[in-house]
Amino acid sequence: MKKFFLTALLVGFCGTSFADDHVASASETAVLKALSAYMEARNARDFTTVIALSSKDGTLDTNSDGSFHKPLAEQTIESWEKSGEALTRYFYPEATALSDDVVHVRFYSEGMVGSEGSMSDYRTRVTMNWVKENGSWVLRTAHYSPANFGGVHETQASDFED
């Protein structure tokens, strides 16, 4: 009986420790699709789409530049045009539904940011909260934290050439 109990305990532990049986909900899948459109629009400087994928009530952001939390910001084309150039890619996106109308997303991003002729390497970890507004998933909060560590690829502009 003791051997059976230990075997059952070991199988149960291994099954829960090593299995990733999470099946994405419809909300999580929809938000990951919206995230992809949002990131593509940012790289293309399609700020109309970026704004359409942002909350009409504004967004709460914390940037990876070392500054403190930003105040509630209404997204405008003018503010995005002032943000400078950015070519980024994102990796390992994960979405977790927190409720029927809130999905938490996290991912890693790297790329090049700055002004034309003065681009610099950029690496960050990102968490976002997407909310359902008027039937559409939109970005409500974003937190970017720097991921400067050794042994990683230094991004070059040529990384974005097809």
KEDOSE-593091 format. One line per field, with one value per residue (C-alpha): x, y, z; residue number from 1. Coordinates in Angstrom, 1 decimal. Example, Ala and Ser with C-alpha at 12.3 -4.5 7.8 and 13.67 -1.06 7.14 Angstrom:
east (12.3	13.7)
north (-4.5	-1.1)
up (7.8	7.1)
n (1	2)
This chain:
east (0.0	2.9	4.5	1.2	0.7	4.3	3.9	0.6	2.1	5.0	2.9	0.5	3.5	5.1	1.9	1.1	4.7	5.6	2.3	1.2	-2.4	-3.7	-6.0	-6.3	-9.8	-11.5	-10.6	-6.9	-6.7	-8.5	-6.2	-3.0	-4.4	-5.0	-1.5	0.0	-2.0	-0.9	2.8	2.7	1.0	3.6	6.4	4.7	3.9	0.3	-0.9	-4.5	-4.5	-2.5	-5.0	-8.0	-6.4	-6.0	-8.7	-10.8	-10.5	-6.7	-3.9	-1.8	1.9	5.2	8.1	11.5	13.4	13.7	11.0	8.1	4.6	3.1	-0.3	-3.4	-2.7	-5.2	-3.6	-3.2	-1.5	0.5	1.9	2.8	4.6	6.8	7.7	10.6	11.4	11.1	11.5	10.8	9.8	8.1	8.7	6.9	3.6	1.3	-2.3	-4.3	-7.9	-8.5	-12.2	-14.6	-13.5	-9.8	-6.9	-3.3	-0.5	3.2	6.0	9.6	10.5	13.7	14.6	16.0	14.6	15.6	15.8	16.8	20.5	20.8	19.1	20.1	19.6	16.3	15.3	12.4	9.9	6.3	3.1	-0.2	-3.8	-6.3	-10.0	-13.1	-14.7	-17.7	-17.1	-13.4	-10.2	-8.1	-4.9	-5.6	-2.3	1.3	4.4	7.8	10.8	14.4	16.0	19.6	21.7	24.7	24.9	22.1	21.9	22.7	19.9	21.0	18.8	19.5	17.6	14.4	15.2	13.4)
north (0.0	2.3	1.7	2.3	5.6	6.8	5.8	7.6	10.6	10.6	10.2	13.0	15.3	14.7	15.1	18.5	19.7	19.0	19.1	22.4	21.5	25.1	25.5	29.1	30.6	32.5	35.7	34.9	33.9	37.1	39.3	37.6	38.4	42.0	42.2	41.1	43.8	46.4	45.5	45.4	48.8	50.3	49.1	50.4	53.8	53.2	55.2	55.2	51.4	51.8	54.2	52.0	49.2	51.4	52.2	55.2	56.0	56.3	54.0	53.7	53.1	52.6	52.9	51.1	54.4	54.5	57.1	56.7	55.7	57.9	59.7	58.5	59.2	59.7	58.2	60.7	60.6	63.7	62.0	58.9	60.8	62.4	59.0	58.4	55.5	51.9	48.5	45.8	42.1	40.4	36.9	34.3	36.0	34.6	35.6	34.8	35.7	37.4	37.8	37.8	41.3	41.5	39.6	39.9	39.5	39.2	38.9	39.8	42.4	43.5	45.8	49.2	52.6	56.2	58.9	58.3	57.9	57.3	54.0	52.0	48.5	47.9	44.9	44.9	42.7	43.7	43.2	44.5	44.4	44.3	45.0	44.5	47.9	48.0	44.4	44.9	44.1	47.2	47.9	49.6	49.3	48.5	48.1	47.9	46.9	46.9	43.5	44.5	41.4	39.8	37.1	38.2	39.2	42.8	43.9	45.4	47.2	44.4	42.0	43.6	43.2	40.3)
up (0.0	0.9	-2.6	-4.3	-2.5	-3.3	-6.9	-7.2	-5.5	-7.9	-11.0	-9.7	-9.0	-12.4	-14.2	-12.7	-12.7	-16.3	-18.2	-19.8	-20.6	-20.6	-23.5	-24.6	-24.2	-27.0	-25.1	-24.8	-28.5	-29.5	-27.4	-28.8	-32.3	-31.2	-29.7	-33.0	-34.9	-32.4	-32.6	-36.4	-36.4	-34.1	-36.3	-39.4	-37.7	-38.4	-35.4	-36.5	-35.9	-32.7	-31.3	-32.4	-30.4	-27.3	-24.7	-25.5	-21.8	-22.1	-21.1	-18.0	-19.0	-17.3	-19.7	-19.5	-19.6	-15.8	-15.4	-13.0	-14.0	-16.7	-16.0	-17.7	-21.4	-24.2	-27.3	-30.1	-33.5	-32.5	-29.3	-31.2	-34.0	-31.3	-29.9	-32.3	-34.5	-33.3	-34.9	-32.4	-32.4	-29.6	-28.3	-26.1	-25.7	-23.0	-22.4	-19.2	-18.9	-15.5	-16.1	-19.0	-20.1	-18.8	-20.2	-18.9	-21.4	-21.0	-23.5	-24.2	-26.8	-28.5	-31.3	-32.2	-31.0	-31.3	-34.0	-37.6	-37.8	-34.0	-33.3	-30.2	-29.0	-27.0	-24.8	-22.5	-20.6	-21.1	-19.2	-20.5	-19.6	-22.4	-21.8	-23.8	-24.8	-27.0	-28.1	-29.0	-27.2	-26.5	-24.5	-21.1	-19.3	-20.3	-18.1	-19.8	-17.7	-19.1	-19.8	-20.1	-19.5	-21.1	-23.6	-25.8	-29.5	-30.2	-32.5	-35.9	-38.4	-40.8	-38.5	-39.9	-43.5	-45.3)
n (1	2	3	4	5	6	7	8	9	10	11	12	13	14	15	16	17	18	19	20	21	22	23	24	25	26	27	28	29	30	31	32	33	34	35	36	37	38	39	40	41	42	43	44	45	46	47	48	49	50	51	52	53	54	55	56	57	58	59	60	61	62	63	64	65	66	67	68	69	70	71	72	73	74	75	76	77	78	79	80	81	82	83	84	85	86	87	88	89	90	91	92	93	94	95	96	97	98	99	100	101	102	103	104	105	106	107	108	109	110	111	112	113	114	115	116	117	118	119	120	121	122	123	124	125	126	127	128	129	130	131	132	133	134	135	136	137	138	139	140	141	142	143	144	145	146	147	148	149	150	151	152	153	154	155	156	157	158	159	160	161	162)
